[in-house]
């Protein structure tokens, strides 16, 4: 390498394929929320519907809705996923804000 030539970074983002590029912080946070919550929803759905038949849930409702068993399984999965997404998102939010507060305190000292 010549002394007058500028040093090149180890890689250039434009030269990499899309699947080789590093993820942004936002993409990492979304993945950190969605993937574990998906797995938790899958587990919760399996456990819940091992004991509850979605076809019999109409008996428990004051105004029964007409839907198939598969629709009941799908609605249950998305309900559990929503709960897990909210839980994971709150965890990520708390982790990020605690780091930010710590950094701000260290700068003031």
Z-matrix of the N, CA and C atoms (Angstrom, degrees):
N
C 1 1.438
C 2 1.522 1 108.67
N 3 1.312 2 116.55 1 131.80
C 4 1.447 3 123.01 2 -178.22
C 5 1.529 4 109.53 3 -75.30
N 6 1.313 5 116.95 4 146.80
C 7 1.467 6 121.63 5 -177.20
C 8 1.522 7 111.55 6 -64.20
N 9 1.337 8 119.18 7 -31.19
C 10 1.455 9 122.20 8 -178.62
C 11 1.521 10 112.92 9 -84.85
N 12 1.332 11 117.93 10 -11.29
C 13 1.463 12 121.75 11 -177.61
C 14 1.528 13 109.95 12 -81.57
N 15 1.376 14 117.70 13 130.83
C 16 1.471 15 118.76 14 -179.68
C 17 1.529 16 110.84 15 -66.98
N 18 1.318 17 114.76 16 147.77
C 19 1.459 18 120.07 17 179.63
C 20 1.526 19 109.80 18 -73.96
N 21 1.326 20 116.35 19 131.24
C 22 1.458 21 122.18 20 -179.46
C 23 1.516 22 110.57 21 -89.48
N 24 1.330 23 117.00 22 142.70
C 25 1.465 24 117.95 23 175.72
C 26 1.526 25 109.60 24 -63.04
N 27 1.328 26 117.69 25 161.21
C 28 1.461 27 120.24 26 -176.98
C 29 1.526 28 112.90 27 -57.93
N 30 1.308 29 117.87 28 -28.78
C 31 1.462 30 121.31 29 176.01
C 32 1.520 31 108.56 30 -152.80
N 33 1.294 32 115.35 31 155.21
C 34 1.454 33 121.76 32 177.85
C 35 1.521 34 107.02 33 -110.26
N 36 1.337 35 118.05 34 127.70
C 37 1.465 36 121.64 35 -177.51
C 38 1.526 37 112.62 36 -56.40
N 39 1.325 38 117.45 37 -30.11
C 40 1.465 39 120.01 38 -178.48
C 41 1.526 40 111.78 39 -71.48
N 42 1.326 41 117.90 40 -24.27
C 43 1.456 42 121.47 41 -178.52
C 44 1.523 43 112.81 42 -83.83
N 45 1.342 44 116.98 43 -15.43
C 46 1.457 45 120.73 44 -175.98
C 47 1.517 46 111.06 45 -87.73
N 48 1.316 47 116.07 46 149.88
C 49 1.448 48 121.28 47 171.67
C 50 1.524 49 108.53 48 -70.21
N 51 1.349 50 117.76 49 156.48
C 52 1.477 51 118.72 50 -177.96
C 53 1.531 52 113.68 51 -55.07
N 54 1.330 53 118.17 52 -37.43
C 55 1.462 54 119.01 53 -178.74
C 56 1.518 55 112.87 54 -75.92
N 57 1.348 56 118.98 55 -8.54
C 58 1.459 57 122.21 56 178.94
C 59 1.526 58 112.73 57 -97.15
N 60 1.310 59 117.11 58 -13.54
C 61 1.467 60 120.25 59 -178.07
C 62 1.525 61 110.44 60 -71.47
N 63 1.325 62 117.06 61 143.12
C 64 1.471 63 118.89 62 178.05
C 65 1.532 64 110.52 63 -67.34
N 66 1.322 65 115.85 64 148.49
C 67 1.460 66 121.08 65 -178.89
C 68 1.525 67 109.93 66 -76.86
N 69 1.314 68 115.58 67 147.30
C 70 1.466 69 120.07 68 174.04
C 71 1.528 70 108.92 69 -73.91
N 72 1.319 71 116.06 70 166.15
C 73 1.475 72 119.74 71 178.35
C 74 1.514 73 111.46 72 -60.80
N 75 1.325 74 116.01 73 -38.85
C 76 1.470 75 120.00 74 -179.86
C 77 1.524 76 110.57 75 -65.07
N 78 1.340 77 117.10 76 -43.56
C 79 1.468 78 120.48 77 179.08
C 80 1.524 79 110.43 78 -63.84
N 81 1.325 80 117.08 79 -39.00
C 82 1.468 81 120.53 80 177.68
C 83 1.523 82 110.83 81 -64.24
N 84 1.333 83 116.53 82 -41.13
C 85 1.467 84 120.06 83 179.68
C 86 1.526 85 111.00 84 -65.94
N 87 1.332 86 116.52 85 -41.29
C 88 1.464 87 119.83 86 179.06
C 89 1.521 88 110.25 87 -63.85
N 90 1.326 89 116.70 88 -44.11
C 91 1.469 90 119.92 89 178.37
C 92 1.519 91 111.11 90 -64.53
N 93 1.341 92 117.06 91 -37.61
C 94 1.462 93 121.46 92 179.98
C 95 1.527 94 111.49 93 -68.05
N 96 1.315 95 117.19 94 -21.95
C 97 1.465 96 121.02 95 177.39
C 98 1.532 97 110.81 96 -91.02
N 99 1.320 98 116.86 97 -48.27
C 100 1.467 99 120.54 98 -170.55
C 101 1.523 100 113.94 99 -72.72
N 102 1.333 101 118.90 100 -43.46
C 103 1.459 102 120.15 101 -174.34
C 104 1.532 103 112.32 102 -67.43
N 105 1.331 104 120.04 103 -51.36
C 106 1.476 105 118.08 104 178.59
C 107 1.527 106 112.22 105 -63.87
N 108 1.333 107 117.08 106 -35.08
C 109 1.466 108 118.69 107 179.64
C 110 1.527 109 110.77 108 -69.00
N 111 1.329 110 117.66 109 -33.17
C 112 1.466 111 121.23 110 175.08
C 113 1.525 112 109.96 111 -62.80
N 114 1.331 113 116.72 112 -46.28
C 115 1.465 114 120.48 113 179.55
C 116 1.529 115 111.16 114 -64.26
N 117 1.315 116 117.05 115 -40.76
C 118 1.466 117 120.57 116 178.80
C 119 1.528 118 110.57 117 -64.92
N 120 1.324 119 117.05 118 -40.24
C 121 1.467 120 120.64 119 178.82
C 122 1.525 121 110.85 120 -66.28
N 123 1.319 122 117.31 121 -38.62
C 124 1.464 123 120.23 122 178.00
C 125 1.529 124 110.19 123 -62.99
N 126 1.331 125 116.89 124 -44.60
C 127 1.460 126 120.80 125 179.07
C 128 1.531 127 111.16 126 -65.28
N 129 1.325 128 116.68 127 -45.25
C 130 1.466 129 120.38 128 179.97
C 131 1.536 130 110.68 129 -62.83
N 132 1.320 131 117.51 130 -38.77
C 133 1.459 132 121.17 131 178.92
C 134 1.527 133 110.50 132 -64.01
N 135 1.333 134 115.91 133 -45.09
C 136 1.471 135 119.19 134 179.37
C 137 1.521 136 111.05 135 -61.76
N 138 1.329 137 116.90 136 -45.80
C 139 1.464 138 120.11 137 -178.67
C 140 1.524 139 111.81 138 -66.63
N 141 1.322 140 117.00 139 -44.27
C 142 1.464 141 120.52 140 -177.84
C 143 1.526 142 111.11 141 -64.82
N 144 1.326 143 116.87 142 -48.48
C 145 1.456 144 119.65 143 -175.73
C 146 1.531 145 113.14 144 -80.77
N 147 1.323 146 117.65 145 -1.98
C 148 1.461 147 119.83 146 169.54
C 149 1.528 148 110.16 147 -71.60
N 150 1.344 149 116.07 148 -25.01
C 151 1.460 150 120.99 149 -178.25
C 152 1.521 151 113.94 150 -112.82
N 153 1.327 152 118.22 151 -17.44
C 154 1.463 153 122.13 152 -176.13
C 155 1.518 154 109.09 153 -120.62
N 156 1.325 155 115.67 154 129.00
C 157 1.462 156 121.43 155 177.23
C 158 1.529 157 108.13 156 -93.55
N 159 1.351 158 118.13 157 118.58
C 160 1.463 159 118.75 158 -178.25
C 161 1.530 160 112.84 159 -63.40
N 162 1.306 161 118.02 160 -23.41
C 163 1.467 162 120.45 161 177.06
C 164 1.517 163 112.12 162 -69.47
N 165 1.333 164 117.64 163 -25.25
C 166 1.464 165 121.81 164 -179.41
C 167 1.525 166 112.29 165 -94.14
N 168 1.325 167 117.38 166 -3.45
C 169 1.462 168 120.01 167 -178.57
C 170 1.523 169 111.48 168 -68.98
N 171 1.335 170 117.42 169 -20.98
C 172 1.462 171 120.27 170 178.17
C 173 1.520 172 111.37 171 -61.18
N 174 1.332 173 116.88 172 -31.19
C 175 1.464 174 120.78 173 -179.84
C 176 1.527 175 111.60 174 -63.66
N 177 1.302 176 117.50 175 -29.15
C 178 1.462 177 121.55 176 -177.26
C 179 1.529 178 112.82 177 -85.09
N 180 1.326 179 117.72 178 -11.92
C 181 1.474 180 120.71 179 -176.56
C 182 1.528 181 110.74 180 -90.27
N 183 1.347 182 115.24 181 143.60
C 184 1.466 183 119.09 182 177.73
C 185 1.532 184 110.63 183 -71.54
N 186 1.319 185 116.92 184 -36.24
C 187 1.469 186 121.70 185 174.56
C 188 1.522 187 107.45 186 -121.99
N 189 1.324 188 117.23 187 93.97
C 190 1.472 189 119.92 188 -174.42
C 191 1.528 190 112.53 189 -61.35
N 192 1.309 191 114.57 190 141.03
C 193 1.457 192 122.07 191 175.63
C 194 1.521 193 108.13 192 -103.93
N 195 1.307 194 116.74 193 142.19
C 196 1.460 195 121.22 194 177.94
C 197 1.525 196 109.26 195 -87.79
N 198 1.333 197 116.86 196 111.14
C 199 1.460 198 120.09 197 173.60
C 200 1.521 199 109.12 198 -152.16
N 201 1.318 200 114.76 199 156.10
C 202 1.464 201 120.17 200 -178.33
C 203 1.531 202 110.19 201 -79.67
N 204 1.336 203 115.10 202 170.23
C 205 1.460 204 119.90 203 177.18
C 206 1.525 205 110.79 204 -60.92
N 207 1.331 206 116.96 205 -42.32
C 208 1.466 207 120.79 206 -178.67
C 209 1.526 208 110.88 207 -61.97
N 210 1.322 209 117.06 208 -38.57
C 211 1.466 210 120.24 209 176.46
C 212 1.523 211 110.06 210 -64.36
N 213 1.326 212 116.86 211 -39.77
C 214 1.465 213 120.84 212 177.59
C 215 1.518 214 111.88 213 -62.82
N 216 1.338 215 116.35 214 -42.24
C 217 1.468 216 119.79 215 177.21
C 218 1.532 217 110.54 216 -63.09
N 219 1.320 218 116.23 217 -43.77
C 220 1.469 219 120.27 218 179.81
C 221 1.515 220 112.21 219 -63.41
N 222 1.335 221 116.39 220 -46.42
C 223 1.467 222 119.88 221 178.62
C 224 1.530 223 111.23 222 -62.31
N 225 1.324 224 116.16 223 -40.19
C 226 1.464 225 119.71 224 178.03
C 227 1.517 226 111.50 225 -62.93
N 228 1.345 227 116.67 226 -44.66
C 229 1.459 228 119.90 227 179.30
C 230 1.520 229 111.20 228 -60.11
N 231 1.339 230 117.49 229 -47.15
C 232 1.470 231 119.73 230 -178.35
C 233 1.528 232 111.51 231 -68.37
N 234 1.327 233 117.78 232 -31.00
C 235 1.462 234 120.55 233 174.78
C 236 1.529 235 110.01 234 -63.81
N 237 1.341 236 116.52 235 -48.68
C 238 1.462 237 120.08 236 179.11
C 239 1.527 238 111.02 237 -64.65
N 240 1.325 239 117.28 238 -36.55
C 241 1.463 240 120.64 239 179.37
C 242 1.521 241 110.10 240 -65.15
N 243 1.326 242 116.98 241 -42.35
C 244 1.464 243 120.71 242 179.00
C 245 1.529 244 110.85 243 -59.68
N 246 1.319 245 116.36 244 -44.50
C 247 1.461 246 119.84 245 178.93
C 248 1.530 247 110.56 246 -62.56
N 249 1.332 248 116.55 247 -43.36
C 250 1.470 249 120.03 248 -179.19
C 251 1.527 250 111.63 249 -68.69
N 252 1.339 251 118.16 250 -35.64
C 253 1.473 252 121.43 251 177.31
C 254 1.524 253 109.72 252 -62.78
N 255 1.313 254 116.56 253 -45.92
C 256 1.467 255 119.57 254 179.78
C 257 1.531 256 110.22 255 -61.63
N 258 1.309 257 116.64 256 -43.53
C 259 1.468 258 120.24 257 178.86
C 260 1.527 259 111.69 258 -61.99
N 261 1.326 260 117.23 259 -46.49
C 262 1.467 261 120.74 260 179.78
C 263 1.522 262 111.49 261 -66.25
N 264 1.325 263 117.13 262 -39.67
C 265 1.463 264 120.51 263 -179.42
C 266 1.532 265 110.92 264 -64.59
N 267 1.318 266 116.75 265 -39.29
C 268 1.465 267 120.07 266 177.47
C 269 1.529 268 109.71 267 -63.97
N 270 1.329 269 116.76 268 -40.52
C 271 1.472 270 120.15 269 178.34
C 272 1.523 271 111.37 270 -61.83
N 273 1.334 272 117.29 271 -45.86
C 274 1.467 273 120.73 272 179.19
C 275 1.524 274 110.15 273 -63.57
N 276 1.317 275 116.99 274 -42.18
C 277 1.467 276 120.84 275 178.73
C 278 1.531 277 110.93 276 -60.30
N 279 1.331 278 116.90 277 -45.84
C 280 1.462 279 119.98 278 -179.45
C 281 1.523 280 111.74 279 -64.92
N 282 1.322 281 117.48 280 -38.86
C 283 1.466 282 119.79 281 177.85
C 284 1.521 283 111.53 282 -64.67
N 285 1.318 284 116.96 283 -43.10
C 286 1.471 285 119.96 284 -178.87
C 287 1.516 286 111.75 285 -67.82
N 288 1.319 287 117.64 286 -42.00
C 289 1.468 288 118.91 287 -178.25
C 290 1.515 289 111.12 288 -71.14
N 291 1.332 290 118.30 289 -32.22
C 292 1.475 291 118.64 290 179.01
C 293 1.521 292 110.27 291 -68.60
N 294 1.325 293 118.36 292 -37.80
C 295 1.472 294 120.84 293 176.96
C 296 1.518 295 110.55 294 -65.36
N 297 1.328 296 116.06 295 -41.72
C 298 1.462 297 120.28 296 -179.04
C 299 1.520 298 110.43 297 -64.33
N 300 1.333 299 117.57 298 -43.37
C 301 1.467 300 121.21 299 178.47
C 302 1.519 301 111.16 300 -62.11
N 303 1.331 302 116.74 301 -41.55
C 304 1.466 303 120.96 302 -179.98
C 305 1.518 304 110.25 303 -63.91
N 306 1.353 305 116.93 304 -42.85
C 307 1.467 306 120.08 305 179.10
C 308 1.522 307 110.64 306 -63.81
N 309 1.343 308 117.58 307 -40.74
C 310 1.463 309 120.80 308 179.76
C 311 1.523 310 111.07 309 -64.52
N 312 1.342 311 117.31 310 -39.68
C 313 1.460 312 120.56 311 178.71
C 314 1.526 313 111.49 312 -65.46
N 315 1.331 314 116.46 313 -39.62
C 316 1.476 315 120.11 314 179.68
C 317 1.519 316 111.22 315 -66.81
N 318 1.310 317 118.05 316 -33.51
C 319 1.479 318 120.63 317 179.45
C 320 1.529 319 110.74 318 -70.73
N 321 1.328 320 118.13 319 -34.25
C 322 1.460 321 121.43 320 -178.14
C 323 1.517 322 111.74 321 -73.03
N 324 1.330 323 116.88 322 -29.39
C 325 1.472 324 120.35 323 -177.32
C 326 1.479 325 113.80 324 -71.79
